[in-house]
């Protein structure tokens, strides 16, 4: 989530512009702690979300991966961020 926040900010956006998330888990037992952590970062943001359990991810050591879509409003001023 820290990396995601940084990438969005580098693009002139922030976490509040996330409209969709897709979370990939390699074990369904990770669902609760992962969603809890994502919820901390997205407090007050309510994107559409999909969760999938997969057999593997791009790197063997990865346990989860999150893919997001963010839409920056036309009237958004990146320098106005708090």
N, C-alpha and C positions, 0 to 999 in steps of 0.2 A: 504494500500500500504506500510505503514511503517512496518507492521508485515511481509508482503510478502518479503520485502527487507531484513529484519533481518533473516528470515528463509532461504532464498537463500544464504546469506552470511555465515550462520552457516553450510550450506552444501558445502561451498567452491565455491560458484557461485556468480552471481549478476544479476541485472535486465536485463542486456544486453543479457542474454542467454535465455530469454523468447521467445518461438516460437509460442505459442498458448495461447489465453485467452478465457474463457467462463465467461460471466458476467450474473448473475441472478438478476433481479429486481422484486420487488413486485408491482411496479407501473410504467407504461411507462413514466410518467412525470419525473421520476428520471434519465432518460437516459442521457440527455444533461449534467447535473452537474456531474454525475458519470463519464461519458466518458471524460469530461474535466479534472477532477482530475486524472484519470488514465493516460491520455495523458501527464500531467505534469511530472509524475513519469517515463513514458516510452519514453521521448523525444529522438528521434533518433533511437528508437527500433520499428520495424514494424511487430509485430506478426500477424498471422492469428487470427481473433477474431469472436466470436459468442456471440450474446446478446439474452437473453430469458427473457420473462416476466412470472413469476410464481405466484401461489396463496399464497404461504408461503415458508419460509425457515426453517432451523433447529431450530432456536430460534424465538419465536414470535416477539421480538423487532427488529430483523434484517430487514433492508430494502433492502440490496443488499449483494451479495456474489460474489467473483471472484475466479475462478479456473484457474491455469496456468500450462503449461508444459514448462519446461526449459531443454535445452540440453547443457551440459558442453563440450566444445571442448576438444579433447584429449590433445592438446598442451597448454591448459589453466593453468596458474600458479596463484593460488588464492592470493599469497603474492604479485603478480605484480599489484594488483588492486590499482587504484589511489584513 
